[in-house]
């Protein structure tokens, strides 16, 4: 479980720093190398700008959620038990894909 917590911390810090970096230096125009690049985000310049702004916020919140998950996990009862590992990994995966799903839903509603 200690290795899993290390992965959660590293991923959380990475997501938060990536969100902060994209917030400070968002890609200006649609490009195939940098930024949030899905088909829906690249459909227009307005969609591109919206996706960049929305995904940076989502990445930062997911990063904070992953860091909080790593901080809380050692204090949960039965943290070494295998029955806790499955829900923990499920929540970890959910927090990893949440920014992508959230941004796509927001793009679908808006554009």
Phi and psi restraints in degrees (range 20) as a CNS / XPLOR table:
assign (resid 1 and name C) (resid 2 and name N)
       (resid 2 and name CA) (resid 2 and name C) 1.0 -64.3 20.0 2
assign (resid 2 and name N) (resid 2 and name CA)
       (resid 2 and name C) (resid 3 and name N) 1.0 -39.1 20.0 2
assign (resid 2 and name C) (resid 3 and name N)
       (resid 3 and name CA) (resid 3 and name C) 1.0 -66.2 20.0 2
assign (resid 3 and name N) (resid 3 and name CA)
       (resid 3 and name C) (resid 4 and name N) 1.0 -37.7 20.0 2
assign (resid 3 and name C) (resid 4 and name N)
       (resid 4 and name CA) (resid 4 and name C) 1.0 -65.2 20.0 2
assign (resid 4 and name N) (resid 4 and name CA)
       (resid 4 and name C) (resid 5 and name N) 1.0 -41.0 20.0 2
assign (resid 4 and name C) (resid 5 and name N)
       (resid 5 and name CA) (resid 5 and name C) 1.0 -64.0 20.0 2
assign (resid 5 and name N) (resid 5 and name CA)
       (resid 5 and name C) (resid 6 and name N) 1.0 -37.7 20.0 2
assign (resid 5 and name C) (resid 6 and name N)
       (resid 6 and name CA) (resid 6 and name C) 1.0 -62.4 20.0 2
assign (resid 6 and name N) (resid 6 and name CA)
       (resid 6 and name C) (resid 7 and name N) 1.0 -42.4 20.0 2
assign (resid 6 and name C) (resid 7 and name N)
       (resid 7 and name CA) (resid 7 and name C) 1.0 -63.5 20.0 2
assign (resid 7 and name N) (resid 7 and name CA)
       (resid 7 and name C) (resid 8 and name N) 1.0 -40.5 20.0 2
assign (resid 7 and name C) (resid 8 and name N)
       (resid 8 and name CA) (resid 8 and name C) 1.0 -63.2 20.0 2
assign (resid 8 and name N) (resid 8 and name CA)
       (resid 8 and name C) (resid 9 and name N) 1.0 -46.3 20.0 2
assign (resid 8 and name C) (resid 9 and name N)
       (resid 9 and name CA) (resid 9 and name C) 1.0 -60.4 20.0 2
assign (resid 9 and name N) (resid 9 and name CA)
       (resid 9 and name C) (resid 10 and name N) 1.0 -49.1 20.0 2
assign (resid 9 and name C) (resid 10 and name N)
       (resid 10 and name CA) (resid 10 and name C) 1.0 -62.1 20.0 2
assign (resid 10 and name N) (resid 10 and name CA)
       (resid 10 and name C) (resid 11 and name N) 1.0 -43.3 20.0 2
assign (resid 10 and name C) (resid 11 and name N)
       (resid 11 and name CA) (resid 11 and name C) 1.0 -64.7 20.0 2
assign (resid 11 and name N) (resid 11 and name CA)
       (resid 11 and name C) (resid 12 and name N) 1.0 -42.4 20.0 2
assign (resid 11 and name C) (resid 12 and name N)
       (resid 12 and name CA) (resid 12 and name C) 1.0 -61.9 20.0 2
assign (resid 12 and name N) (resid 12 and name CA)
       (resid 12 and name C) (resid 13 and name N) 1.0 -45.1 20.0 2
assign (resid 12 and name C) (resid 13 and name N)
       (resid 13 and name CA) (resid 13 and name C) 1.0 -64.8 20.0 2
assign (resid 13 and name N) (resid 13 and name CA)
       (resid 13 and name C) (resid 14 and name N) 1.0 -42.3 20.0 2
assign (resid 13 and name C) (resid 14 and name N)
       (resid 14 and name CA) (resid 14 and name C) 1.0 -60.5 20.0 2
assign (resid 14 and name N) (resid 14 and name CA)
       (resid 14 and name C) (resid 15 and name N) 1.0 -46.9 20.0 2
assign (resid 14 and name C) (resid 15 and name N)
       (resid 15 and name CA) (resid 15 and name C) 1.0 -61.6 20.0 2
assign (resid 15 and name N) (resid 15 and name CA)
       (resid 15 and name C) (resid 16 and name N) 1.0 -44.3 20.0 2
assign (resid 15 and name C) (resid 16 and name N)
       (resid 16 and name CA) (resid 16 and name C) 1.0 -64.4 20.0 2
assign (resid 16 and name N) (resid 16 and name CA)
       (resid 16 and name C) (resid 17 and name N) 1.0 -45.9 20.0 2
assign (resid 16 and name C) (resid 17 and name N)
       (resid 17 and name CA) (resid 17 and name C) 1.0 -64.8 20.0 2
assign (resid 17 and name N) (resid 17 and name CA)
       (resid 17 and name C) (resid 18 and name N) 1.0 -40.6 20.0 2
assign (resid 17 and name C) (resid 18 and name N)
       (resid 18 and name CA) (resid 18 and name C) 1.0 -63.0 20.0 2
assign (resid 18 and name N) (resid 18 and name CA)
       (resid 18 and name C) (resid 19 and name N) 1.0 -43.7 20.0 2
assign (resid 18 and name C) (resid 19 and name N)
       (resid 19 and name CA) (resid 19 and name C) 1.0 -62.0 20.0 2
assign (resid 19 and name N) (resid 19 and name CA)
       (resid 19 and name C) (resid 20 and name N) 1.0 -42.3 20.0 2
assign (resid 19 and name C) (resid 20 and name N)
       (resid 20 and name CA) (resid 20 and name C) 1.0 -64.4 20.0 2
assign (resid 20 and name N) (resid 20 and name CA)
       (resid 20 and name C) (resid 21 and name N) 1.0 -43.9 20.0 2
assign (resid 20 and name C) (resid 21 and name N)
       (resid 21 and name CA) (resid 21 and name C) 1.0 -62.1 20.0 2
assign (resid 21 and name N) (resid 21 and name CA)
       (resid 21 and name C) (resid 22 and name N) 1.0 -46.3 20.0 2
assign (resid 21 and name C) (resid 22 and name N)
       (resid 22 and name CA) (resid 22 and name C) 1.0 -66.9 20.0 2
assign (resid 22 and name N) (resid 22 and name CA)
       (resid 22 and name C) (resid 23 and name N) 1.0 -28.6 20.0 2
assign (resid 22 and name C) (resid 23 and name N)
       (resid 23 and name CA) (resid 23 and name C) 1.0 -68.5 20.0 2
assign (resid 23 and name N) (resid 23 and name CA)
       (resid 23 and name C) (resid 24 and name N) 1.0 -39.9 20.0 2
assign (resid 23 and name C) (resid 24 and name N)
       (resid 24 and name CA) (resid 24 and name C) 1.0 -76.2 20.0 2
assign (resid 24 and name N) (resid 24 and name CA)
       (resid 24 and name C) (resid 25 and name N) 1.0 -34.7 20.0 2
assign (resid 24 and name C) (resid 25 and name N)
       (resid 25 and name CA) (resid 25 and name C) 1.0 -131.9 20.0 2
assign (resid 25 and name N) (resid 25 and name CA)
       (resid 25 and name C) (resid 26 and name N) 1.0 69.2 20.0 2
assign (resid 25 and name C) (resid 26 and name N)
       (resid 26 and name CA) (resid 26 and name C) 1.0 -71.6 20.0 2
assign (resid 26 and name N) (resid 26 and name CA)
       (resid 26 and name C) (resid 27 and name N) 1.0 147.8 20.0 2
assign (resid 26 and name C) (resid 27 and name N)
       (resid 27 and name CA) (resid 27 and name C) 1.0 -67.7 20.0 2
assign (resid 27 and name N) (resid 27 and name CA)
       (resid 27 and name C) (resid 28 and name N) 1.0 133.5 20.0 2
assign (resid 27 and name C) (resid 28 and name N)
       (resid 28 and name CA) (resid 28 and name C) 1.0 -76.9 20.0 2
assign (resid 28 and name N) (resid 28 and name CA)
       (resid 28 and name C) (resid 29 and name N) 1.0 -45.9 20.0 2
assign (resid 28 and name C) (resid 29 and name N)
       (resid 29 and name CA) (resid 29 and name C) 1.0 -117.7 20.0 2
assign (resid 29 and name N) (resid 29 and name CA)
       (resid 29 and name C) (resid 30 and name N) 1.0 165.7 20.0 2
assign (resid 29 and name C) (resid 30 and name N)
       (resid 30 and name CA) (resid 30 and name C) 1.0 -65.4 20.0 2
assign (resid 30 and name N) (resid 30 and name CA)
       (resid 30 and name C) (resid 31 and name N) 1.0 127.9 20.0 2
assign (resid 30 and name C) (resid 31 and name N)
       (resid 31 and name CA) (resid 31 and name C) 1.0 -147.1 20.0 2
assign (resid 31 and name N) (resid 31 and name CA)
       (resid 31 and name C) (resid 32 and name N) 1.0 159.3 20.0 2
assign (resid 31 and name C) (resid 32 and name N)
       (resid 32 and name CA) (resid 32 and name C) 1.0 -89.6 20.0 2
assign (resid 32 and name N) (resid 32 and name CA)
       (resid 32 and name C) (resid 33 and name N) 1.0 3.7 20.0 2
assign (resid 32 and name C) (resid 33 and name N)
       (resid 33 and name CA) (resid 33 and name C) 1.0 -116.5 20.0 2
assign (resid 33 and name N) (resid 33 and name CA)
       (resid 33 and name C) (resid 34 and name N) 1.0 -26.3 20.0 2
assign (resid 33 and name C) (resid 34 and name N)
       (resid 34 and name CA) (resid 34 and name C) 1.0 -139.6 20.0 2
assign (resid 34 and name N) (resid 34 and name CA)
       (resid 34 and name C) (resid 35 and name N) 1.0 131.4 20.0 2
assign (resid 34 and name C) (resid 35 and name N)
       (resid 35 and name CA) (resid 35 and name C) 1.0 105.9 20.0 2
assign (resid 35 and name N) (resid 35 and name CA)
       (resid 35 and name C) (resid 36 and name N) 1.0 -170.3 20.0 2
assign (resid 35 and name C) (resid 36 and name N)
       (resid 36 and name CA) (resid 36 and name C) 1.0 -82.9 20.0 2
assign (resid 36 and name N) (resid 36 and name CA)
       (resid 36 and name C) (resid 37 and name N) 1.0 108.2 20.0 2
assign (resid 36 and name C) (resid 37 and name N)
       (resid 37 and name CA) (resid 37 and name C) 1.0 -120.1 20.0 2
assign (resid 37 and name N) (resid 37 and name CA)
       (resid 37 and name C) (resid 38 and name N) 1.0 76.1 20.0 2
assign (resid 37 and name C) (resid 38 and name N)
       (resid 38 and name CA) (resid 38 and name C) 1.0 -107.5 20.0 2
assign (resid 38 and name N) (resid 38 and name CA)
       (resid 38 and name C) (resid 39 and name N) 1.0 168.8 20.0 2
assign (resid 38 and name C) (resid 39 and name N)
       (resid 39 and name CA) (resid 39 and name C) 1.0 -59.6 20.0 2
assign (resid 39 and name N) (resid 39 and name CA)
       (resid 39 and name C) (resid 40 and name N) 1.0 -42.7 20.0 2
assign (resid 39 and name C) (resid 40 and name N)
       (resid 40 and name CA) (resid 40 and name C) 1.0 -67.3 20.0 2
assign (resid 40 and name N) (resid 40 and name CA)
       (resid 40 and name C) (resid 41 and name N) 1.0 -38.2 20.0 2
assign (resid 40 and name C) (resid 41 and name N)
       (resid 41 and name CA) (resid 41 and name C) 1.0 -68.4 20.0 2
assign (resid 41 and name N) (resid 41 and name CA)
       (resid 41 and name C) (resid 42 and name N) 1.0 -30.9 20.0 2
assign (resid 41 and name C) (resid 42 and name N)
       (resid 42 and name CA) (resid 42 and name C) 1.0 -89.1 20.0 2
assign (resid 42 and name N) (resid 42 and name CA)
       (resid 42 and name C) (resid 43 and name N) 1.0 5.8 20.0 2
assign (resid 42 and name C) (resid 43 and name N)
       (resid 43 and name CA) (resid 43 and name C) 1.0 -69.5 20.0 2
assign (resid 43 and name N) (resid 43 and name CA)
       (resid 43 and name C) (resid 44 and name N) 1.0 -29.5 20.0 2
assign (resid 43 and name C) (resid 44 and name N)
       (resid 44 and name CA) (resid 44 and name C) 1.0 -156.7 20.0 2
assign (resid 44 and name N) (resid 44 and name CA)
       (resid 44 and name C) (resid 45 and name N) 1.0 165.9 20.0 2
assign (resid 44 and name C) (resid 45 and name N)
       (resid 45 and name CA) (resid 45 and name C) 1.0 -66.5 20.0 2
assign (resid 45 and name N) (resid 45 and name CA)
       (resid 45 and name C) (resid 46 and name N) 1.0 -36.0 20.0 2
assign (resid 45 and name C) (resid 46 and name N)
       (resid 46 and name CA) (resid 46 and name C) 1.0 -66.1 20.0 2
assign (resid 46 and name N) (resid 46 and name CA)
       (resid 46 and name C) (resid 47 and name N) 1.0 -41.9 20.0 2
assign (resid 46 and name C) (resid 47 and name N)
       (resid 47 and name CA) (resid 47 and name C) 1.0 -65.1 20.0 2
assign (resid 47 and name N) (resid 47 and name CA)
       (resid 47 and name C) (resid 48 and name N) 1.0 -39.4 20.0 2
assign (resid 47 and name C) (resid 48 and name N)
       (resid 48 and name CA) (resid 48 and name C) 1.0 -60.9 20.0 2
assign (resid 48 and name N) (resid 48 and name CA)
       (resid 48 and name C) (resid 49 and name N) 1.0 -49.5 20.0 2
assign (resid 48 and name C) (resid 49 and name N)
       (resid 49 and name CA) (resid 49 and name C) 1.0 -62.8 20.0 2
assign (resid 49 and name N) (resid 49 and name CA)
       (resid 49 and name C) (resid 50 and name N) 1.0 -42.5 20.0 2
assign (resid 49 and name C) (resid 50 and name N)
       (resid 50 and name CA) (resid 50 and name C) 1.0 -63.1 20.0 2
assign (resid 50 and name N) (resid 50 and name CA)
       (resid 50 and name C) (resid 51 and name N) 1.0 -44.0 20.0 2
assign (resid 50 and name C) (resid 51 and name N)
       (resid 51 and name CA) (resid 51 and name C) 1.0 -64.0 20.0 2
assign (resid 51 and name N) (resid 51 and name CA)
       (resid 51 and name C) (resid 52 and name N) 1.0 -38.4 20.0 2
assign (resid 51 and name C) (resid 52 and name N)
       (resid 52 and name CA) (resid 52 and name C) 1.0 -65.5 20.0 2
assign (resid 52 and name N) (resid 52 and name CA)
       (resid 52 and name C) (resid 53 and name N) 1.0 -43.6 20.0 2
assign (resid 52 and name C) (resid 53 and name N)
       (resid 53 and name CA) (resid 53 and name C) 1.0 -67.3 20.0 2
assign (resid 53 and name N) (resid 53 and name CA)
       (resid 53 and name C) (resid 54 and name N) 1.0 -46.5 20.0 2
assign (resid 53 and name C) (resid 54 and name N)
       (resid 54 and name CA) (resid 54 and name C) 1.0 -66.5 20.0 2
assign (resid 54 and name N) (resid 54 and name CA)
       (resid 54 and name C) (resid 55 and name N) 1.0 -43.2 20.0 2
assign (resid 54 and name C) (resid 55 and name N)
       (resid 55 and name CA) (resid 55 and name C) 1.0 -69.1 20.0 2
assign (resid 55 and name N) (resid 55 and name CA)
       (resid 55 and name C) (resid 56 and name N) 1.0 -30.9 20.0 2
assign (resid 55 and name C) (resid 56 and name N)
       (resid 56 and name CA) (resid 56 and name C) 1.0 -65.3 20.0 2
assign (resid 56 and name N) (resid 56 and name CA)
       (resid 56 and name C) (resid 57 and name N) 1.0 -41.9 20.0 2
assign (resid 56 and name C) (resid 57 and name N)
       (resid 57 and name CA) (resid 57 and name C) 1.0 -65.2 20.0 2
assign (resid 57 and name N) (resid 57 and name CA)
       (resid 57 and name C) (resid 58 and name N) 1.0 -43.2 20.0 2
assign (resid 57 and name C) (resid 58 and name N)
       (resid 58 and name CA) (resid 58 and name C) 1.0 -64.0 20.0 2
assign (resid 58 and name N) (resid 58 and name CA)
       (resid 58 and name C) (resid 59 and name N) 1.0 -38.9 20.0 2
assign (resid 58 and name C) (resid 59 and name N)
       (resid 59 and name CA) (resid 59 and name C) 1.0 -64.8 20.0 2
assign (resid 59 and name N) (resid 59 and name CA)
       (resid 59 and name C) (resid 60 and name N) 1.0 -42.9 20.0 2
assign (resid 59 and name C) (resid 60 and name N)
       (resid 60 and name CA) (resid 60 and name C) 1.0 -64.7 20.0 2
assign (resid 60 and name N) (resid 60 and name CA)
       (resid 60 and name C) (resid 61 and name N) 1.0 -42.7 20.0 2
assign (resid 60 and name C) (resid 61 and name N)
       (resid 61 and name CA) (resid 61 and name C) 1.0 -67.2 20.0 2
assign (resid 61 and name N) (resid 61 and name CA)
       (resid 61 and name C) (resid 62 and name N) 1.0 -39.4 20.0 2
assign (resid 61 and name C) (resid 62 and name N)
       (resid 62 and name CA) (resid 62 and name C) 1.0 -65.3 20.0 2
assign (resid 62 and name N) (resid 62 and name CA)
       (resid 62 and name C) (resid 63 and name N) 1.0 -38.4 20.0 2
assign (resid 62 and name C) (resid 63 and name N)
       (resid 63 and name CA) (resid 63 and name C) 1.0 -62.1 20.0 2
assign (resid 63 and name N) (resid 63 and name CA)
       (resid 63 and name C) (resid 64 and name N) 1.0 -44.5 20.0 2
assign (resid 63 and name C) (resid 64 and name N)
       (resid 64 and name CA) (resid 64 and name C) 1.0 -64.3 20.0 2
assign (resid 64 and name N) (resid 64 and name CA)
       (resid 64 and name C) (resid 65 and name N) 1.0 -37.1 20.0 2
assign (resid 64 and name C) (resid 65 and name N)
       (resid 65 and name CA) (resid 65 and name C) 1.0 -64.1 20.0 2
assign (resid 65 and name N) (resid 65 and name CA)
       (resid 65 and name C) (resid 66 and name N) 1.0 -40.5 20.0 2
assign (resid 65 and name C) (resid 66 and name N)
       (resid 66 and name CA) (resid 66 and name C) 1.0 -66.9 20.0 2
assign (resid 66 and name N) (resid 66 and name CA)
       (resid 66 and name C) (resid 67 and name N) 1.0 -40.7 20.0 2
assign (resid 66 and name C) (resid 67 and name N)
       (resid 67 and name CA) (resid 67 and name C) 1.0 -64.0 20.0 2
assign (resid 67 and name N) (resid 67 and name CA)
       (resid 67 and name C) (resid 68 and name N) 1.0 -42.9 20.0 2
assign (resid 67 and name C) (resid 68 and name N)
       (resid 68 and name CA) (resid 68 and name C) 1.0 -63.2 20.0 2
assign (resid 68 and name N) (resid 68 and name CA)
       (resid 68 and name C) (resid 69 and name N) 1.0 -40.0 20.0 2
assign (resid 68 and name C) (resid 69 and name N)
       (resid 69 and name CA) (resid 69 and name C) 1.0 -60.4 20.0 2
assign (resid 69 and name N) (resid 69 and name CA)
       (resid 69 and name C) (resid 70 and name N) 1.0 -42.0 20.0 2
assign (resid 69 and name C) (resid 70 and name N)
       (resid 70 and name CA) (resid 70 and name C) 1.0 -67.0 20.0 2
assign (resid 70 and name N) (resid 70 and name CA)
       (resid 70 and name C) (resid 71 and name N) 1.0 -34.1 20.0 2
assign (resid 70 and name C) (resid 71 and name N)
       (resid 71 and name CA) (resid 71 and name C) 1.0 -73.1 20.0 2
assign (resid 71 and name N) (resid 71 and name CA)
       (resid 71 and name C) (resid 72 and name N) 1.0 -34.5 20.0 2
assign (resid 71 and name C) (resid 72 and name N)
       (resid 72 and name CA) (resid 72 and name C) 1.0 -83.3 20.0 2
assign (resid 72 and name N) (resid 72 and name CA)
       (resid 72 and name C) (resid 73 and name N) 1.0 -31.7 20.0 2
assign (resid 72 and name C) (resid 73 and name N)
       (resid 73 and name CA) (resid 73 and name C) 1.0 -54.9 20.0 2
assign (resid 73 and name N) (resid 73 and name CA)
       (resid 73 and name C) (resid 74 and name N) 1.0 -41.8 20.0 2
assign (resid 73 and name C) (resid 74 and name N)
       (resid 74 and name CA) (resid 74 and name C) 1.0 -64.6 20.0 2
assign (resid 74 and name N) (resid 74 and name CA)
       (resid 74 and name C) (resid 75 and name N) 1.0 -20.7 20.0 2
assign (resid 74 and name C) (resid 75 and name N)
       (resid 75 and name CA) (resid 75 and name C) 1.0 -93.1 20.0 2
assign (resid 75 and name N) (resid 75 and name CA)
       (resid 75 and name C) (resid 76 and name N) 1.0 -3.2 20.0 2
assign (resid 75 and name C) (resid 76 and name N)
       (resid 76 and name CA) (resid 76 and name C) 1.0 -74.9 20.0 2
assign (resid 76 and name N) (resid 76 and name CA)
       (resid 76 and name C) (resid 77 and name N) 1.0 142.5 20.0 2
assign (resid 76 and name C) (resid 77 and name N)
       (resid 77 and name CA) (resid 77 and name C) 1.0 -66.1 20.0 2
assign (resid 77 and name N) (resid 77 and name CA)
       (resid 77 and name C) (resid 78 and name N) 1.0 136.8 20.0 2
assign (resid 77 and name C) (resid 78 and name N)
       (resid 78 and name CA) (resid 78 and name C) 1.0 72.5 20.0 2
assign (resid 78 and name N) (resid 78 and name CA)
       (resid 78 and name C) (resid 79 and name N) 1.0 34.0 20.0 2
assign (resid 78 and name C) (resid 79 and name N)
       (resid 79 and name CA) (resid 79 and name C) 1.0 -63.3 20.0 2
assign (resid 79 and name N) (resid 79 and name CA)
       (resid 79 and name C) (resid 80 and name N) 1.0 -27.3 20.0 2
assign (resid 79 and name C) (resid 80 and name N)
       (resid 80 and name CA) (resid 80 and name C) 1.0 -84.1 20.0 2
assign (resid 80 and name N) (resid 80 and name CA)
       (resid 80 and name C) (resid 81 and name N) 1.0 -9.3 20.0 2
assign (resid 80 and name C) (resid 81 and name N)
       (resid 81 and name CA) (resid 81 and name C) 1.0 -75.0 20.0 2
assign (resid 81 and name N) (resid 81 and name CA)
       (resid 81 and name C) (resid 82 and name N) 1.0 146.8 20.0 2
assign (resid 81 and name C) (resid 82 and name N)
       (resid 82 and name CA) (resid 82 and name C) 1.0 -68.9 20.0 2
assign (resid 82 and name N) (resid 82 and name CA)
       (resid 82 and name C) (resid 83 and name N) 1.0 -25.3 20.0 2
assign (resid 82 and name C) (resid 83 and name N)
       (resid 83 and name CA) (resid 83 and name C) 1.0 -69.6 20.0 2
assign (resid 83 and name N) (resid 83 and name CA)
       (resid 83 and name C) (resid 84 and name N) 1.0 -21.9 20.0 2
assign (resid 83 and name C) (resid 84 and name N)
       (resid 84 and name CA) (resid 84 and name C) 1.0 -82.9 20.0 2
assign (resid 84 and name N) (resid 84 and name CA)
       (resid 84 and name C) (resid 85 and name N) 1.0 -24.9 20.0 2
assign (resid 84 and name C) (resid 85 and name N)
       (resid 85 and name CA) (resid 85 and name C) 1.0 -63.9 20.0 2
assign (resid 85 and name N) (resid 85 and name CA)
       (resid 85 and name C) (resid 86 and name N) 1.0 -39.0 20.0 2
assign (resid 85 and name C) (resid 86 and name N)
       (resid 86 and name CA) (resid 86 and name C) 1.0 -66.0 20.0 2
assign (resid 86 and name N) (resid 86 and name CA)
       (resid 86 and name C) (resid 87 and name N) 1.0 -50.0 20.0 2
assign (resid 86 and name C) (resid 87 and name N)
       (resid 87 and name CA) (resid 87 and name C) 1.0 -64.5 20.0 2
assign (resid 87 and name N) (resid 87 and name CA)
       (resid 87 and name C) (resid 88 and name N) 1.0 -34.1 20.0 2
assign (resid 87 and name C) (resid 88 and name N)
       (resid 88 and name CA) (resid 88 and name C) 1.0 -63.2 20.0 2
assign (resid 88 and name N) (resid 88 and name CA)
       (resid 88 and name C) (resid 89 and name N) 1.0 -47.5 20.0 2
assign (resid 88 and name C) (resid 89 and name N)
       (resid 89 and name CA) (resid 89 and name C) 1.0 -65.8 20.0 2
assign (resid 89 and name N) (resid 89 and name CA)
       (resid 89 and name C) (resid 90 and name N) 1.0 -37.4 20.0 2
assign (resid 89 and name C) (resid 90 and name N)
       (resid 90 and name CA) (resid 90 and name C) 1.0 -61.5 20.0 2
assign (resid 90 and name N) (resid 90 and name CA)
       (resid 90 and name C) (resid 91 and name N) 1.0 -43.8 20.0 2
assign (resid 90 and name C) (resid 91 and name N)
       (resid 91 and name CA) (resid 91 and name C) 1.0 -67.0 20.0 2
assign (resid 91 and name N) (resid 91 and name CA)
       (resid 91 and name C) (resid 92 and name N) 1.0 -37.3 20.0 2
assign (resid 91 and name C) (resid 92 and name N)
       (resid 92 and name CA) (resid 92 and name C) 1.0 -60.1 20.0 2
assign (resid 92 and name N) (resid 92 and name CA)
       (resid 92 and name C) (resid 93 and name N) 1.0 -49.0 20.0 2
assign (resid 92 and name C) (resid 93 and name N)
       (resid 93 and name CA) (resid 93 and name C) 1.0 -64.6 20.0 2
assign (resid 93 and name N) (resid 93 and name CA)
       (resid 93 and name C) (resid 94 and name N) 1.0 -40.3 20.0 2
assign (resid 93 and name C) (resid 94 and name N)
       (resid 94 and name CA) (resid 94 and name C) 1.0 -59.8 20.0 2
assign (resid 94 and name N) (resid 94 and name CA)
       (resid 94 and name C) (resid 95 and name N) 1.0 -43.8 20.0 2
assign (resid 94 and name C) (resid 95 and name N)
       (resid 95 and name CA) (resid 95 and name C) 1.0 -68.9 20.0 2
assign (resid 95 and name N) (resid 95 and name CA)
       (resid 95 and name C) (resid 96 and name N) 1.0 -26.1 20.0 2
assign (resid 95 and name C) (resid 96 and name N)
       (resid 96 and name CA) (resid 96 and name C) 1.0 -73.1 20.0 2
assign (resid 96 and name N) (resid 96 and name CA)
       (resid 96 and name C) (resid 97 and name N) 1.0 -41.4 20.0 2
assign (resid 96 and name C) (resid 97 and name N)
       (resid 97 and name CA) (resid 97 and name C) 1.0 -90.2 20.0 2
assign (resid 97 and name N) (resid 97 and name CA)
       (resid 97 and name C) (resid 98 and name N) 1.0 -11.1 20.0 2
assign (resid 97 and name C) (resid 98 and name N)
       (resid 98 and name CA) (resid 98 and name C) 1.0 -58.2 20.0 2
assign (resid 98 and name N) (resid 98 and name CA)
       (resid 98 and name C) (resid 99 and name N) 1.0 -42.0 20.0 2
assign (resid 98 and name C) (resid 99 and name N)
       (resid 99 and name CA) (resid 99 and name C) 1.0 -62.3 20.0 2
assign (resid 99 and name N) (resid 99 and name CA)
       (resid 99 and name C) (resid 100 and name N) 1.0 -35.7 20.0 2
assign (resid 99 and name C) (resid 100 and name N)
       (resid 100 and name CA) (resid 100 and name C) 1.0 -69.6 20.0 2
assign (resid 100 and name N) (resid 100 and name CA)
       (resid 100 and name C) (resid 101 and name N) 1.0 -49.0 20.0 2
assign (resid 100 and name C) (resid 101 and name N)
       (resid 101 and name CA) (resid 101 and name C) 1.0 -63.9 20.0 2
assign (resid 101 and name N) (resid 101 and name CA)
       (resid 101 and name C) (resid 102 and name N) 1.0 -44.0 20.0 2
assign (resid 101 and name C) (resid 102 and name N)
       (resid 102 and name CA) (resid 102 and name C) 1.0 -61.7 20.0 2
assign (resid 102 and name N) (resid 102 and name CA)
       (resid 102 and name C) (resid 103 and name N) 1.0 -42.7 20.0 2
assign (resid 102 and name C) (resid 103 and name N)
       (resid 103 and name CA) (resid 103 and name C) 1.0 -66.3 20.0 2
assign (resid 103 and name N) (resid 103 and name CA)
       (resid 103 and name C) (resid 104 and name N) 1.0 -40.9 20.0 2
assign (resid 103 and name C) (resid 104 and name N)
       (resid 104 and name CA) (resid 104 and name C) 1.0 -64.9 20.0 2
assign (resid 104 and name N) (resid 104 and name CA)
       (resid 104 and name C) (resid 105 and name N) 1.0 -39.5 20.0 2
assign (resid 104 and name C) (resid 105 and name N)
       (resid 105 and name CA) (resid 105 and name C) 1.0 -64.6 20.0 2
assign (resid 105 and name N) (resid 105 and name CA)
       (resid 105 and name C) (resid 106 and name N) 1.0 -43.5 20.0 2
assign (resid 105 and name C) (resid 106 and name N)
       (resid 106 and name CA) (resid 106 and name C) 1.0 -64.1 20.0 2
assign (resid 106 and name N) (resid 106 and name CA)
       (resid 106 and name C) (resid 107 and name N) 1.0 -39.0 20.0 2
assign (resid 106 and name C) (resid 107 and name N)
       (resid 107 and name CA) (resid 107 and name C) 1.0 -66.0 20.0 2
assign (resid 107 and name N) (resid 107 and name CA)
       (resid 107 and name C) (resid 108 and name N) 1.0 -40.8 20.0 2
assign (resid 107 and name C) (resid 108 and name N)
       (resid 108 and name CA) (resid 108 and name C) 1.0 -64.0 20.0 2
assign (resid 108 and name N) (resid 108 and name CA)
       (resid 108 and name C) (resid 109 and name N) 1.0 -38.6 20.0 2
assign (resid 108 and name C) (resid 109 and name N)
       (resid 109 and name CA) (resid 109 and name C) 1.0 -70.1 20.0 2
assign (resid 109 and name N) (resid 109 and name CA)
       (resid 109 and name C) (resid 110 and name N) 1.0 -35.9 20.0 2
assign (resid 109 and name C) (resid 110 and name N)
       (resid 110 and name CA) (resid 110 and name C) 1.0 -88.7 20.0 2
assign (resid 110 and name N) (resid 110 and name CA)
       (resid 110 and name C) (resid 111 and name N) 1.0 -34.5 20.0 2
